[in-house]
Each structure stands twice: as C-alpha cells, then as structure tokens.
C-alpha cells in the first residue's frame, strides 16, 4: 500500500482501530496526540500518514521498524499480533524434543527491548507454549544456541542489530536454531497476516503461576561459554601464552561485553573494554551508528588500542552477531574489512585443523554469493569444498541442516558473509561474534608466535591467491515510494542489461530471481541451483563481479563490486589498480541510480 491510495478518513480509521486494541498507554498516547493536534479541515500530516499508510511487514526474518505507535511501527500491539500468528503456527505444526511446545526469548539493549520481550513471552504463554525468557540482555548467538540446547520449538530475539536507535526488531528462529526458512517462513507470515483484534496475553503473574513462563538462569550462559571454548583450533595457545595478548574491545553499548570479556578472560587474554561504550545503552550516545562495519564506530576503540598498544582491537554490534577488527600497522591501526577477516579466519581455522590433523574427512566452507572469491580460493587450498548461498545467514544455516541430514556430503567447519558475520562450528545456527572474537584473538596470537602480524599474513595470502578488494554502495529509498523506485531500478537492469561495466565486457549475467545464467554469446543458459531471490550478478571478462540487490531488512538497494589482480603481482601496484577499477565501477553504479531517481 502507498499513501496516495488512502484518504484522510481511511488513515484516521486505521489510527482509531489501532487505539482500540493497543493496551500500552505510552504508544496510545503518541497517536492520540497526533489526532488531537489536527484541525478538522486540515490534511493528514506526514507523521500520522507514515504510521498508518501500511502495516509493518512481517517478512521472512520477522519484523524491523521504527519504534512508536501505529500499524507501521514497532510497538506491543504489532509485536503481539506477530507473536500470536507465530504461536498459532507452533500449535498447528510445531514440535520439540521434549514433547511440549517451548519458546525461548532474548533481547538486546535497545529502547523497549526488555518490555517487548516480556510481552512476546506472555503471548506465547496465553497459547499454552512455555516461554523461557532471559532476564537481561543476551547476544543473538546465545539465543540460537539456547533454542537448540533447550529443545525448543521456536525462538525470538528482540533486536534491530546495528540500525539507528529509533529502530527495533523481532527475529524469529525455528527449532534447529536458525532463522525461519521455507516452508515455515511463508506459513508463519500467512498466520500473522490473519491476526486481528487484541492479541491473547497472560499477565506475568498468571504465566509464572501456571508454569508457562520461566526465567533462564546462568546455566545457559555456562553451557554457551563452554561451547565457544570448544571451537578453539589451538586451545593450548591461549592457555600458555594468552597473558601476553592484549585485546581492546568495544560492545558499542550492546550485549557483547558480558560474553567477550568472560570467555577471553577465562582463556587468559587481557581484555580492555572501552569504558565509554561498555554499558548497555539503546541511545548509542557515542556513535552515529552502532555498526562495527563503519570506521566512526570503531574510533574510540582504536584510540584506546593506541594507548594500550593492543595486539588487536575488536568491536561487536548491539546484538553481538557481527564483529569488526583493527590491527597494528607500525604505531597505528588499520581496520580490516569483513571480506578480509573472513579470509583470515578461513585460513587460520582450516589451516590449523589440517596442521593439527583434526580436519574432518570432507570439510565444507560456506559463503554467500556477494562474498569475496578470495575466501573460496583459500578454503579450496586447504582441502574444503566451498558452497555458495544467497545473502543472509539463514541460507548458510540451510546448508548446515542439509549436511546434518546427509553427513556423507561433508561436515560444516565454518562460513561467513562479507557483512562481518561468521560462524565457526555447528552448535549455533546464526552469525556468532562471540566465537569469532575468540578465534580472531587466537589467530592474532598464533601469527605473533610465528613472528608476523595479522596484516603480514593477509599480504602473504594476496601474493599467493591474488590481491582482492571489494566495495559496497548503498542508497536509501525511504517512504512509501521507496519500494517502487528500487523495483524500477531492478526492472531496468533486467530489461536493459549492460554489455560492459566500467569499460570491461560483461561475460555472463546471473539472475537469481529467474534462476538463469545468460552468457554474452547468448548461446547458453543454465539453471542456478538456489532459491529464487531478487539479485542480479554480472561477471566481467577480467573476473570482476558486480552484484545488485534490494536489502531485506532496510529500505535501501545495495551494489557489491569485487575485483582481483594476478597472483604474485606487487601488492602496492595491485592496490592502486584495484582502486582505479573500483572507482570506475562506482561511477557506473551512480549512473544507474541517477537514471531511475531522475526519471521519478
């Protein structure tokens, strides 16, 4: 729906319907004040329109949106209706290893996260589903672990990851600990869309008295920590030399401190946490965006790293499923990209397991289609089979599930995506920055023991497999017309495919929506063995890869570009050539965006 399809009376009718069913006075009051402030003959204001021109969409990952009163906002009514739909589906189709229906609920440090988590638990309880609720904030990977550990039917974590402070979200997990995928995702969406009225909800006292609400204690924390330690490649390294390693760390006001400090501390490393960013705070007062992908978010940590002469600097996002790092370069520090850290982890984990003779017989490494091919080259060098998936960690989890069902096809070892998400081991089924932090620290210590730095090892990998560099270009399209603009851009790219990009001929085009690969000759086509997704990928004659896709969680379109140079090429020359090439590609992307926005 878009706002031009709604009259003032329709917007007001939707607002009054919301007020009829929202029980939280804080959110009711926001809408009531907007209605009361409007003169009878005045047009509907933009704020009221944006809150009610549509319903906040429950997608395949759950909900994410701006916090506030309204059908297009994150609030107790919208979350309650989503949980009611999920609960109905669990009752109809769910199962658990215990025989009873169970749900696990966690939350991060954002505004209203704790209240939204409790409300979610009480709706589950009203449907006879026992709700296990973390009493305080926990990392998203621990929620995934807890779903599996407790044999639950489903799980929910209230988080908006690294979005700005005005956002919150609601991510749904199934019994295997992964975010929901087919066939559950569409069936849950249908159930959620069918919900209306006021959701059923027990009071906290009723739920506790009936045994349908249980607060989790630190036993889950202990089991999660033990799991993280089990992923160590060289456990003796941290035990014997951990005290010589200094880690500067920032949780960016989120959930990571309790686990990163605990695990690394117990393993013997010295962890110095950025004091201004240690405490949970949903306002994220020290950063523009609590995203370790962005240099600004890591400024305080890098500054402290210089002061303490840290061996490595780390930052995790608010729900601790993504990790960014900076490493020493002389007396300063350099940020490492998500693609580069993934390559380093693939090299360290796979190489370490092979060296210590602990590699499984048929190791599998999983990455997404927009992640650097450098990781594929490294993984194959260490004897792993590489599987490409669509963007999103639920697709990596799908590969893990298939390997569980068909162990003869191989054993998952690790995987990741370019957006700073990694997963080592199989006991969590989503991005896990806690385990990644431990393995990154261990990797740094290992390279120091080999008389080199992390960047020294990265340069060795570039010399062996070729220098690789990537960029991502994103453009936001907010408001009711944003989706139309993004759809128009993707349609234009499909209907008028480029013959060349930045002066380099396009060799083949992969359309993941239709499942076809079309070659420049026009002579051959073949099917892509992946689920349909609105992604276009261009492979150029020089092995450059350019991809385009609308984001699944934010109102923006993303372009990815990856270039590579010849193995053995002087690194400085390779870096300069890559930057020039990526600059030309960026100019081409801006032209594509302008052609659509100007036309609108």
C-alpha positions in Angstrom: 0.0 0.0 0.0 1.1 3.6 -0.6 -0.1 6.8 1.0 -1.8 8.2 -2.1 -4.3 5.4 -2.0 -5.6 6.5 1.4 -7.9 9.3 2.1 -7.8 11.2 5.4 -10.8 9.3 6.6 -9.1 6.0 5.9 -5.9 7.0 7.7 -7.9 8.1 10.7 -10.0 4.9 10.7 -6.8 2.9 10.8 -5.5 5.0 13.6 -8.6 4.5 15.6 -8.6 0.8 15.0 -5.0 0.8 16.4 -6.1 2.7 19.5 -9.0 0.3 20.1 -6.5 -2.6 20.5 -3.2 -1.1 21.8 -3.1 -1.6 25.6 0.2 0.3 26.2 -0.6 3.9 27.2 2.8 5.2 26.0 2.2 4.2 22.4 -1.5 5.0 22.5 -0.6 8.5 23.7 1.6 9.2 20.7 -1.2 8.5 18.3 -3.9 10.3 20.3 -1.7 13.4 20.4 -1.3 13.4 16.7 -5.0 13.1 16.1 -5.9 15.7 18.7 -3.4 18.2 17.2 -5.0 18.1 13.8 -7.7 20.6 12.9 -10.8 19.0 11.4 -10.3 20.5 7.9 -6.6 20.1 7.8 -4.9 17.4 5.6 -3.4 14.4 7.4 0.2 15.1 8.5 3.1 13.2 7.2 3.8 11.6 10.6 0.3 10.2 11.0 0.2 9.1 7.4 3.6 7.3 7.7 2.4 5.5 10.8 -0.8 4.1 9.2 -0.5 4.0 5.4 0.5 0.4 5.7 1.2 -2.4 8.2 4.7 -3.1 9.3 5.5 -6.1 7.2 6.3 -9.4 8.8 8.9 -10.8 6.4 10.8 -14.0 6.2 13.1 -12.8 9.1 10.4 -11.2 11.3 9.9 -7.5 11.9 12.1 -4.4 11.9 10.9 -0.8 12.0 10.8 2.5 13.8 9.6 2.3 17.4 6.3 4.1 18.0 2.5 4.0 18.0 0.9 2.9 14.7 0.4 -0.1 12.4 3.7 0.7 10.6 5.7 0.9 13.8 7.3 -1.4 16.4 5.0 -1.5 19.4 3.3 -4.0 21.8 0.3 -4.4 19.5 2.3 -5.1 16.3 4.6 -7.5 18.2 1.7 -9.1 20.0 -0.1 -9.9 16.7 3.1 -11.2 15.2 3.6 -13.5 18.2 0.0 -14.6 18.1 0.5 -15.7 14.4 3.7 -17.4 15.3 2.1 -19.2 18.3 -0.8 -20.4 16.2 1.7 -21.9 13.7 3.7 -23.5 16.5 0.5 -25.1 17.9 -0.5 -26.3 14.4 2.9 -27.5 13.1 5.5 -27.2 15.8 7.3 -29.9 17.7 10.1 -30.1 20.2 12.4 -32.8 21.5 10.7 -32.6 24.9 7.2 -33.2 23.7 5.9 -29.8 24.9 5.8 -26.6 22.9 8.6 -24.3 24.0 9.8 -20.8 23.0 13.0 -19.0 24.0 13.0 -15.2 24.1 16.1 -12.9 24.3 16.6 -9.2 23.8 19.3 -6.6 23.3 19.9 -3.1 24.8 17.5 -1.1 22.6 14.6 1.1 23.6 11.7 -1.1 24.9 13.6 -4.3 24.1 13.0 -5.8 27.5 9.3 -4.8 27.5 8.8 -6.2 24.0 10.5 -9.5 25.0 8.2 -9.9 28.1 5.2 -9.1 26.0 6.2 -11.7 23.5 6.7 -14.3 26.2 3.2 -13.6 27.7 1.5 -14.1 24.3 3.2 -17.4 23.9 2.1 -18.4 27.4 -1.5 -17.5 26.5 -1.4 -20.1 23.8 0.0 -22.8 26.1 3.5 -22.5 24.8 6.1 -22.5 27.7 8.2 -19.3 27.4 11.8 -19.4 28.5 12.9 -15.7 29.0 16.3 -14.4 29.5 16.0 -12.0 32.5 18.5 -9.5 31.0 20.1 -8.8 27.6 21.9 -11.6 25.8 23.7 -11.9 22.4 21.8 -13.2 19.5 24.1 -16.2 19.0 23.2 -17.3 22.6 19.5 -17.3 21.7 20.2 -19.6 18.7 22.3 -21.8 21.0 19.6 -21.9 23.7 16.8 -22.9 21.2 18.9 -26.0 20.4 20.1 -26.6 23.9 16.5 -26.5 25.4 14.9 -28.4 22.6 12.5 -25.5 21.9 10.0 -25.2 19.1 10.8 -21.6 18.3 12.8 -18.6 19.5 12.6 -14.8 19.2 15.2 -12.2 19.8 14.1 -8.6 20.1 16.8 -6.6 18.3 17.4 -4.3 15.3 21.0 -5.3 15.1 23.1 -2.2 14.1 20.2 0.0 13.0 19.9 3.6 14.4 18.5 4.0 17.9 14.9 4.7 16.7 14.6 1.2 15.4 13.8 -2.1 17.0 13.2 -5.6 15.5 11.9 -9.1 16.1 13.8 -12.0 14.7 12.2 -15.5 14.6 14.1 -18.8 14.9 12.9 -22.4 14.4 13.7 -25.5 16.4 17.1 -26.0 14.7 18.3 -22.6 16.0 18.3 -20.9 12.6 16.2 -18.1 11.4 13.0 -19.3 9.8 13.1 -20.6 6.2 10.7 -22.5 3.9 8.3 -23.9 4.4 7.9 -22.4 7.9 8.5 -18.8 6.8 5.6 -18.4 4.4 3.3 -20.3 6.6 4.1 -18.1 9.6 3.6 -15.0 7.5 0.2 -16.2 6.5 -0.8 -16.8 10.1 0.5 -13.4 11.2 -1.5 -11.7 8.4 -4.6 -13.4 9.5 -4.4 -12.0 13.1 -6.6 -9.1 14.0 -8.0 -7.6 17.2 -6.3 -7.7 20.6 -3.7 -10.5 21.0 -4.3 -13.0 23.8 -1.8 -12.3 26.6 -1.5 -13.6 30.1 -0.3 -11.4 32.9 3.2 -12.1 34.2 1.8 -13.4 37.5 -0.6 -15.8 35.7 2.1 -17.1 33.4 4.5 -17.8 36.3 1.8 -19.4 38.4 0.8 -21.7 35.6 4.4 -22.7 34.8 4.2 -21.1 31.4 6.9 -18.6 32.0 10.4 -19.4 33.2 13.3 -17.1 33.6 16.6 -18.6 32.5 19.5 -18.7 34.9 23.2 -18.7 34.3 23.3 -22.4 33.4 22.6 -21.5 29.7 25.4 -18.9 29.9 27.8 -21.5 31.3 26.9 -24.0 28.5 27.2 -21.3 25.8 30.7 -20.3 27.1 31.8 -24.0 27.1 30.6 -24.3 23.5 32.6 -21.2 22.5 35.7 -22.7 24.0 35.2 -26.0 22.2 35.7 -24.2 18.8 39.3 -23.3 19.6 41.8 -24.6 17.0 44.8 -24.4 19.2 43.5 -24.3 22.8 46.9 -24.6 24.3 48.0 -21.4 22.7 45.8 -19.1 24.7 46.3 -21.2 27.8 50.1 -20.9 27.6 50.5 -17.5 26.0 47.2 -15.7 26.5 48.5 -13.4 29.1 50.8 -11.9 26.5 47.8 -10.9 24.3 46.1 -7.5 24.9 42.7 -7.1 23.3 41.0 -3.7 23.2 37.2 -4.3 22.8 34.0 -2.4 22.4 30.5 -3.8 22.6 29.1 -0.5 21.2 26.7 -0.2 24.1 25.2 -3.6 23.3 25.2 -7.2 24.6 28.7 -8.4 23.8 30.7 -7.3 26.9 29.4 -10.0 29.3 30.4 -12.8 27.0 33.5 -11.5 25.2 35.1 -10.4 28.5 34.2 -13.6 30.2 35.4 -16.1 27.6 38.6 -14.3 26.6 39.3 -13.6 30.3 38.9 -17.3 31.3 41.2 -18.2 28.4 43.9 -16.0 29.8 43.8 -13.0 27.5 43.9 -9.4 28.8 40.7 -7.6 27.7 40.5 -3.9 28.0 36.9 -2.7 27.2 36.3 0.9 26.0 34.8 2.4 29.2 32.6 4.9 27.4 30.9 2.1 25.4 30.8 -0.7 27.8 27.4 -0.2 29.4 24.3 -1.2 27.5 22.5 1.9 26.2 19.9 1.9 23.4 20.6 5.5 22.6 24.2 4.6 21.5 25.4 8.0 22.6 29.0 7.8 21.4 28.4 6.7 17.8 26.4 7.8 14.8 25.7 4.2 14.1 26.5 1.2 16.3 27.9 -0.8 13.4 31.5 -2.2 13.5 31.5 -2.1 9.7 31.8 1.7 9.9 35.1 3.4 10.8 33.5 6.0 13.0 32.0 3.4 15.3 35.5 2.0 16.0 37.2 5.3 16.7 37.2 5.1 20.5 38.4 1.5 20.4 41.2 2.3 18.0 42.2 5.3 20.1 42.4 3.1 23.2 44.3 0.5 21.2 47.0 3.0 20.5 47.2 4.0 24.2 47.4 0.4 25.4 49.5 -0.9 22.4 46.9 -3.6 21.9 47.7 -6.7 19.8 44.2 -6.4 18.3 41.1 -4.1 18.5 37.6 -5.6 18.3 34.1 -4.3 18.2 30.7 -6.1 18.1 27.3 -4.7 17.1 24.5 -4.3 19.7 23.3 -7.9 19.5 26.8 -9.3 19.1 26.4 -11.3 15.9 28.8 -9.1 13.8 32.4 -8.3 14.6 34.9 -5.8 13.2 38.6 -5.6 14.0 41.6 -3.3 13.6 45.2 -4.5 13.7 48.5 -2.8 14.3 50.4 -1.2 11.5 53.5 0.4 13.0 52.3 2.7 15.7 48.8 3.0 14.2 45.9 0.6 13.5 44.2 -0.4 10.3 40.6 -1.6 10.0 40.2 -5.0 8.4 37.2 -5.4 6.1 34.6 -8.1 6.6 35.8 -10.0 3.5 39.4 -9.8 4.7 38.6 -11.1 8.2 36.6 -13.9 6.7 39.6 -14.8 4.5 41.9 -14.7 7.6 39.6 -16.9 9.6 39.2 -19.4 6.8 43.0 -19.6 6.5 43.5 -19.9 10.3 40.7 -22.4 11.1 41.1 -24.7 8.1 44.9 -24.5 8.0 45.1 -25.1 11.8 42.7 -28.1 11.7 44.7 -29.6 8.8 48.0 -28.9 10.6 46.8 -30.5 13.9 45.2 -33.4 12.0 41.7 -32.5 13.3 40.2 -31.7 10.0 37.0 -33.8 9.3 37.1 -36.1 6.3 35.0 -33.9 4.0 35.2 -30.3 5.3 32.7 -27.8 4.0 33.2 -24.0 3.9 30.1 -21.9 3.2 29.9 -18.3 1.9 27.4 -16.0 0.2 27.3 -15.1 -3.4 28.5 -11.5 -2.7 31.4 -12.5 -0.5 34.9 -12.4 -1.9 36.2 -15.2 -4.0 39.5 -15.0 -2.1 37.8 -17.0 0.6 36.9 -19.7 -1.9 40.5 -19.9 -3.1 41.8 -20.2 0.4 39.3 -22.8 1.5 39.9 -25.0 -1.5 43.6 -24.7 -1.0 43.1 -26.2 2.5 41.0 -29.1 1.1 37.5 -27.8 1.8 34.5 -28.0 -0.5 33.0 -24.5 -0.9 29.3 -23.9 -1.1 27.8 -20.5 -2.2 24.5 -19.4 -0.8 22.2 -16.4 -1.1 22.8 -13.4 1.1 21.6 -13.9 4.7 22.8 -16.3 7.3 19.6 -18.4 7.3 20.8 -19.7 3.9 24.1 -20.8 5.4 22.1 -22.5 8.2 20.1 -24.3 5.5 23.3 -25.8 4.1 24.2 -26.9 7.6 20.8 -28.5 8.0 21.3 -30.4 4.7 24.7 -31.6 5.9 23.1 -32.8 9.1 20.6 -34.8 7.1 23.2 -36.1 4.6 26.5 -36.5 6.5 28.0 -38.3 3.6 28.1 -34.9 1.8 30.6 -33.4 4.2 31.0 -31.7 7.5 30.4 -27.9 8.0 33.5 -26.3 9.5 32.9 -22.6 9.2 31.3 -20.0 7.0 30.5 -16.3 6.7 29.4 -13.3 4.7 31.0 -10.0 3.8 28.9 -8.0 6.2 31.1 -9.0 9.2 29.2 -12.2 10.1 31.0 -15.5 10.8 30.1 -18.9 12.3 32.6 -21.4 13.4 31.2 -24.8 14.4 27.7 -26.2 14.3 26.2 -25.5 17.8 24.9 -22.1 16.8 23.0 -21.5 13.6 23.4 -17.8 13.1 26.2 -15.3 13.0 28.3 -15.6 16.2 30.6 -12.7 17.0 31.4 -14.2 20.4 33.1 -17.3 19.0 34.5 -15.2 16.1 36.1 -12.9 18.7 37.8 -15.8 20.5 39.1 -17.3 17.2 40.2 -13.9 16.0 42.2 -13.4 19.2 43.7 -16.9 18.9 44.6 -16.2 15.3 46.3 -12.9 16.2 48.3 -14.7 18.9 49.2 -17.5 16.6 50.6 -15.1 14.0 52.6 -13.2 16.7 54.0 -16.6 17.7 55.1 -17.0 14.1 56.9 -13.6 14.3 54.4 -11.8 12.0 51.3 -9.7 12.3 47.8 -10.3 11.0 48.3 -8.0 8.1 51.6 -9.7 7.2 49.6 -13.0 6.9 47.0 -11.2 4.8 49.7 -9.9 2.4 51.0 -13.4 2.1 47.5 -14.6 1.1 47.3 -11.9 -1.5 50.6 -12.8 -3.0 49.6 -16.5 -3.2 46.0 -16.1 -4.5 45.9 -12.5 -5.9 45.0 -9.2 -4.4 41.2 -8.9 -3.9 39.3 -5.7 -3.0 35.6 -5.0 -2.6 33.3 -2.1 -2.2 29.6 -1.8 -1.3 27.4 1.1 -2.5 24.1 1.6 -0.8 21.3 4.1 -1.4 18.3 4.5 0.9 14.8 4.9 -0.5 12.6 5.8 2.4 8.9 6.4 2.5 6.0 4.8 0.6 7.6 5.4 -2.8 11.0 3.8 -2.0 10.0 0.3 -2.8 8.7 1.4 -6.2 12.0 3.1 -7.0 14.0 0.0 -6.1 11.7 -2.2 -8.1 12.1 0.1 -11.1 15.8 0.0 -10.8 16.0 -3.8 -10.7 13.5 -3.9 -13.6 15.6 -1.6 -15.7 18.8 -3.7 -15.0 16.9 -6.8 -16.2 15.3 -5.3 -19.3 18.3 -3.3 -20.4 21.3 -5.4 -19.3 24.7 -3.8 -19.6 27.1 -5.1 -22.3 30.0 -3.7 -20.3 30.7 -2.1 -16.9 33.4 0.4 -16.4 34.8 -0.4 -19.9 35.1 -4.2 -19.2 32.8 -6.5 -21.2 30.2 -8.5 -19.3 30.9 -12.2 -19.8 27.8 -13.6 -18.1 24.7 -12.4 -16.1 23.3 -14.4 -13.2 19.7 -13.6 -12.4 18.9 -15.3 -9.1 15.2 -14.4 -9.4 14.6 -16.3 -12.6 17.4 -18.9 -11.9 19.1 -18.3 -15.2 22.6 -17.6 -16.3 22.9 -15.8 -19.7 26.3 -15.7 -21.4 27.5 -12.8 -23.6 27.3 -15.0 -26.6 23.6 -15.5 -26.0 24.1 -19.2 -26.9 23.8 -20.9 -23.5 21.6 -20.8 -20.4 21.6 -22.9 -17.3 19.6 -23.0 -14.1 21.0 -21.7 -10.8 20.6 -24.2 -8.0 19.5 -21.7 -5.3 16.1 -20.4 -4.1 14.7 -17.5 -6.1 16.0 -14.1 -4.9 15.9 -10.6 -6.3 19.6 -10.5 -7.1 21.5 -9.7 -10.3 25.2 -10.6 -10.7 27.5 -9.6 -13.5 30.7 -11.5 -14.2 33.1 -9.5 -16.3 35.9 -10.7 -18.6 38.6 -9.8 -16.0 36.8 -11.8 -13.2 35.3 -8.7 -11.6 32.0 -9.4 -10.0 29.2 -6.8 -9.7 26.0 -7.6 -7.8 22.8 -5.7 -7.2 20.1 -6.5 -4.6 17.5 -4.6 -2.5 18.1 -5.1 1.2 15.8 -7.5 3.0 16.0 -5.5 6.3 16.3 -1.9 5.4 14.8 0.5 2.7 17.9 0.5 0.5 19.4 -1.1 -2.5 22.9 -2.5 -2.4 25.5 -2.9 -5.1 28.6 -5.0 -4.4 31.8 -5.0 -6.5 34.8 -7.3 -6.2 38.0 -7.0 -8.2 41.1 -9.3 -8.2 44.6 -9.0 -9.5 47.1 -11.6 -10.7 48.8 -13.7 -8.0 52.4 -12.6 -7.4 51.7 -9.0 -8.6 53.4 -6.3 -6.5 50.9 -5.5 -3.7 51.2 -1.7 -4.0 50.6 -1.8 -7.7 47.7 -4.2 -7.2 46.1 -1.9 -4.7 46.4 1.1 -7.0 45.0 -0.8 -10.0 42.1 -2.1 -7.9 41.2 1.3 -6.5 41.1 2.8 -10.0 38.9 -0.1 -11.3 36.5 0.2 -8.3 36.2 3.9 -8.8 35.1 3.4 -12.4 32.5 0.8 -11.2 31.2 3.1 -8.5 30.7 5.8 -11.2 28.7 3.3 -13.3 26.6 2.4 -10.2 25.8 6.1 -9.6 24.7 6.4 -13.2 22.2 3.5 -12.8 20.8 5.1 -9.6 20.5 8.5 -11.1 18.8 7.2 -14.2 15.9 5.9 -12.0 15.7 8.7 -9.5 15.8 11.4 -12.1 13.1 9.7 -14.1 10.8 9.7 -11.0 
